[in-house]
């Protein structure tokens, strides 16, 4: 199927696309003509206020067979494990780790993408459009005649197991493990899967994701804009007895019925559109002389807050890379952070905790909660020969980092929690020696 799909390249570009079955569907020189070509309706989808600065203004014009308003009233439905009630349980400042979340077996129960959503943690309030939520999705069947959208925020989706075939109002995307996609506020989409599927989602209520500023890195590096892909227009004119539109609004799920597919956009133009990105294309920056650089150098996308340099959320990856620092403890350092750190693992083994941190699981180190390498990692790295080393081969770990102090939901407190997580640090020994004498530093040369 991937060979059938086409994309437009670039991040935040002004795109335009029309399904080749309807040439000339895009109007020339204006957005909403009195009569659109092919008898289409013109509809604007705004991702920013009309009066937002031009550099921040996001909107797209959609030319569709029927306007999105053509549906029955929304009614509230069971939200399952989706919640933004951060006060339902007592706060827990401990280091938290989850074993891989269970995927429902197809022979036992059919669960689609929306039914398989579970909130792990979060903070803030979508009503005030300020905050975040982190989810796990576990499913085994496609959504069928159903679509989903969030009125609360933008969704950054990280597949861990199983391919996602996503149909949006803007076109189709195929998103595999080690790729991500972002589907922004208000965009309707449908997810098809083949077999047992699992992944992570970061939702930001506050604003949209941006590429981080590069500063003295220069004009190139990290996630390059050209590697982000946006779908091309594709439509279906399909009627049926009932199609379900699921909307997440104020942290609750609502359903509306209509008698046609919502994916009837024949053409569109604008800069507010979904996109995907291949994590293997991330250009890694690293320290090459001494010390372990801060993980901010691995930022793929950021959602900034109003305070300069402080993020509502950062999406950070830890891909395969060379480690060559001299006189340095190379793994991640011990840390207490003014930010919250949720980590997930797509594949492989994370260098600081190769034993208990597994693909499909996660960990949360809350604000000012100490964390760092386990005892095994510390002892090995403290005594290793500091030769050039290729680390994290076959591994892709990531982090959702946020300035919000996140609360863990009741569901996440009761499912797959590794209650022995703290034990990985208990064997750490005291190495203090009051009679220690400094040794001279030996300079080495290497041949790669």
SVG drawing of the C-alpha trace seen along z (x, -y; Angstrom):
<svg xmlns="http://www.w3.org/2000/svg" viewBox="-29 -40 78 56">
<polyline fill="none" stroke="black" stroke-width="0.4" points="0.0,0.0 2.9,-2.4 3.8,-2.5 0.4,-3.9 0.7,-6.8 2.2,-10.2 3.2,-13.0 4.1,-16.7 7.5,-17.5 8.1,-20.3 7.2,-21.5 4.6,-24.2 4.5,-24.9 1.7,-26.5 0.4,-23.3 -2.1,-22.8 -3.5,-19.5 -6.4,-18.2 -7.4,-14.6 -6.4,-13.9 -9.8,-12.5 -11.1,-16.1 -8.7,-18.4 -9.4,-22.1 -11.2,-21.5 -9.0,-24.2 -10.4,-27.7 -7.9,-30.2 -7.3,-33.5 -9.9,-33.2 -10.9,-30.9 -14.7,-30.7 -16.2,-31.4 -20.0,-31.8 -20.1,-28.3 -17.2,-25.9 -16.1,-23.6 -17.8,-20.2 -20.5,-21.5 -18.3,-21.3 -18.6,-23.2 -15.8,-25.5 -15.0,-25.1 -12.2,-26.7 -10.5,-24.8 -8.8,-27.3 -5.9,-26.2 -5.3,-29.7 -7.2,-32.8 -8.0,-34.9 -5.9,-37.7 -2.9,-35.6 0.4,-37.0 1.0,-35.8 4.1,-33.8 1.8,-31.8 -1.5,-31.8 -2.6,-28.3 -5.6,-27.5 -6.6,-25.4 -9.5,-25.6 -11.2,-22.3 -13.3,-21.8 -15.6,-18.9 -18.7,-17.1 -20.7,-17.8 -19.8,-20.3 -18.7,-18.8 -21.8,-20.3 -24.0,-17.7 -24.4,-15.4 -26.9,-14.7 -26.4,-16.1 -23.6,-14.8 -24.5,-12.7 -22.1,-11.8 -20.8,-8.2 -18.7,-6.0 -15.2,-7.5 -13.6,-4.2 -10.1,-4.9 -9.9,-8.4 -10.0,-11.0 -8.6,-14.4 -9.7,-14.2 -6.3,-14.7 -7.7,-14.9 -9.3,-11.4 -6.3,-9.8 -3.8,-10.9 -0.5,-12.4 2.4,-10.1 5.9,-11.6 7.7,-8.2 9.6,-7.0 7.1,-5.0 7.7,-2.3 5.2,-0.3 5.8,3.1 4.5,3.4 0.8,2.6 -1.3,5.5 -2.8,5.6 -6.3,7.3 -6.3,10.6 -8.4,10.6 -9.9,14.0 -11.2,12.5 -12.5,9.1 -12.3,6.7 -10.9,3.3 -10.4,0.4 -8.1,-2.6 -10.5,-4.8 -11.8,-2.0 -8.2,-1.2 -7.2,-4.6 -6.1,-4.9 -4.9,-8.0 -1.7,-7.4 -1.0,-10.9 -1.4,-14.6 -2.0,-18.0 -3.9,-21.2 -7.3,-21.7 -8.5,-21.7 -11.2,-24.2 -8.5,-26.8 -6.5,-25.3 -3.4,-24.9 -2.0,-21.5 -1.1,-18.0 -2.2,-14.4 -0.3,-11.2 -2.0,-8.0 -1.3,-4.5 -3.3,-2.9 -3.8,0.9 -6.0,2.3 -6.5,5.2 -9.1,4.1 -9.8,1.3 -12.3,-1.5 -14.6,-0.7 -17.3,-3.3 -16.1,-5.6 -13.8,-8.6 -12.3,-10.4 -11.1,-13.9 -10.0,-15.9 -11.4,-19.4 -9.0,-19.5 -5.6,-19.5 -3.0,-18.2 -2.2,-14.5 1.4,-13.3 1.1,-9.6 4.1,-7.2 3.5,-3.7 5.4,-1.0 3.9,2.2 2.0,2.5 1.5,0.2 -1.2,-2.5 -3.0,-3.1 -4.6,-6.5 -7.2,-8.2 -7.7,-11.9 -9.7,-14.7 -6.5,-15.8 -5.5,-12.3 -3.9,-9.1 -0.8,-8.3 0.9,-5.1 2.8,-5.3 5.0,-2.5 7.0,-2.0 10.0,-4.4 7.8,-6.9 5.5,-9.5 2.5,-11.5 0.8,-14.6 -2.9,-15.1 -3.9,-18.5 -7.0,-19.8 -10.2,-19.3 -8.9,-17.0 -11.0,-13.9 -9.3,-10.6 -9.8,-6.8 -7.2,-4.2 -6.9,-0.8 -4.7,1.9 -3.6,5.4 -3.4,7.5 -2.3,6.5 -1.2,2.9 0.2,0.6 1.7,-2.9 1.9,-6.1 0.2,-9.5 1.1,-13.0 -1.7,-15.5 -1.0,-19.2 -3.9,-21.5 -2.0,-24.7 -0.7,-25.3 0.9,-23.5 4.1,-21.6 7.1,-23.5 10.6,-22.6 13.0,-23.7 15.2,-26.7 18.7,-25.6 20.7,-28.6 24.5,-28.2 23.9,-24.7 23.2,-26.6 20.8,-26.3 20.7,-22.5 20.4,-19.7 18.1,-17.7 14.8,-17.1 15.1,-18.8 12.0,-20.4 12.2,-18.6 11.7,-15.2 8.2,-15.9 5.5,-14.6 1.9,-15.8 -0.6,-13.7 -2.1,-14.6 -5.8,-15.0 -7.9,-11.9 -11.7,-11.5 -14.4,-8.9 -18.1,-9.7 -19.6,-6.9 -23.0,-6.8 -24.1,-4.3 -26.9,-3.9 -24.8,-5.1 -21.3,-6.6 -20.1,-7.5 -18.1,-10.7 -16.4,-10.5 -15.3,-13.8 -13.1,-14.2 -14.3,-17.4 -13.4,-18.7 -11.8,-15.2 -15.1,-13.3 -16.2,-11.4 -19.2,-12.3 -20.8,-10.6 -22.7,-12.0 -24.2,-10.0 -24.3,-10.8 -25.0,-8.9 -21.8,-9.5 -18.1,-9.3 -16.4,-12.4 -13.4,-11.8 -15.0,-13.6 -12.5,-16.4 -11.7,-16.6 -9.1,-19.4 -7.5,-21.6 -4.9,-24.3 -3.3,-25.8 -0.7,-25.3 -2.9,-23.5 -2.6,-19.8 -1.5,-16.5 2.1,-15.2 4.4,-12.3 8.1,-12.0 10.6,-9.1 12.7,-9.1 15.6,-7.4 16.1,-10.7 16.9,-12.6 20.4,-14.2 21.9,-13.4 24.1,-16.1 26.3,-14.8 29.3,-15.8 32.6,-14.8 35.2,-15.9 33.9,-15.5 30.7,-15.4 27.2,-14.1 25.3,-16.7 21.8,-17.7 19.0,-15.7 17.5,-18.8 19.9,-18.2 17.7,-15.3 14.5,-17.4 12.4,-16.6 9.4,-18.8 8.4,-21.3 5.2,-23.0 6.5,-26.2 4.9,-27.9 4.6,-31.6 7.9,-31.6 10.9,-31.7 12.8,-28.4 10.2,-26.5 8.1,-23.9 4.5,-22.8 6.0,-19.6 9.0,-18.4 9.2,-15.3 12.8,-13.9 14.3,-10.8 17.4,-8.7 18.5,-7.1 21.6,-5.0 24.7,-7.2 28.4,-7.3 29.7,-8.0 33.3,-9.2 33.6,-11.5 36.9,-11.3 37.1,-11.3 33.3,-11.1 30.6,-9.0 28.8,-8.5 25.3,-7.3 22.6,-9.8 23.7,-11.5 21.8,-11.4 19.2,-14.0 16.5,-16.0 14.5,-18.0 12.1,-21.0 10.3,-19.2 8.4,-16.0 9.9,-13.2 7.8,-10.4 9.8,-7.8 8.7,-5.1 10.6,-2.5 9.8,-1.6 12.4,1.1 15.7,2.3 17.3,1.7 17.7,-1.7 21.3,-2.3 20.7,-3.5 18.4,-0.6 18.8,2.4 17.0,4.8 13.6,3.6 12.6,1.0 10.9,2.7 9.3,1.8 5.6,1.0 6.1,0.0 7.0,-3.4 8.4,-5.4 7.5,-8.7 10.0,-10.7 8.0,-13.6 9.2,-17.1 12.2,-16.9 12.0,-13.2 15.5,-11.8 16.4,-9.4 19.3,-8.1 21.3,-4.9 20.7,-1.7 23.5,-0.1 24.6,2.2 24.9,-0.6 26.8,-2.8 29.4,-0.2 30.0,0.8 30.2,-2.8 32.4,-3.9 35.0,-1.3 34.7,-0.9 37.5,-1.6 36.5,-4.9 36.9,-3.8 34.6,-5.1 31.4,-3.2 28.3,-2.9 25.4,-2.9 21.7,-2.2 22.1,-0.1 18.7,1.3 17.1,-0.9 14.7,-3.8 13.7,-5.3 11.9,-8.6 10.8,-11.1 7.8,-13.4 9.1,-16.1 6.8,-18.8 6.9,-21.8 3.6,-20.5 3.6,-18.5 1.7,-15.5 -0.8,-13.4 -1.2,-9.7 -4.7,-8.3 -6.4,-5.6 -6.2,-3.2 -2.4,-3.7 -1.9,-3.3 -3.6,0.1 -2.2,1.5 1.3,2.9 3.0,0.9 6.5,2.2 6.3,2.0 10.0,3.1 11.3,0.3 13.0,-1.5 15.1,1.7 17.3,1.0 19.0,-1.8 19.2,-0.1 22.5,1.7 24.3,-1.6 27.3,-1.6 29.2,-4.4 32.5,-4.9 33.7,-8.0 37.4,-7.8 38.7,-10.7 42.3,-9.6 41.6,-9.8 44.5,-11.3 43.8,-12.7 45.4,-10.8 46.8,-12.4 44.6,-12.5 45.9,-10.3 45.3,-11.6 44.4,-8.9 44.2,-8.8 41.8,-6.6 41.5,-5.1 37.9,-4.8"/>
</svg>
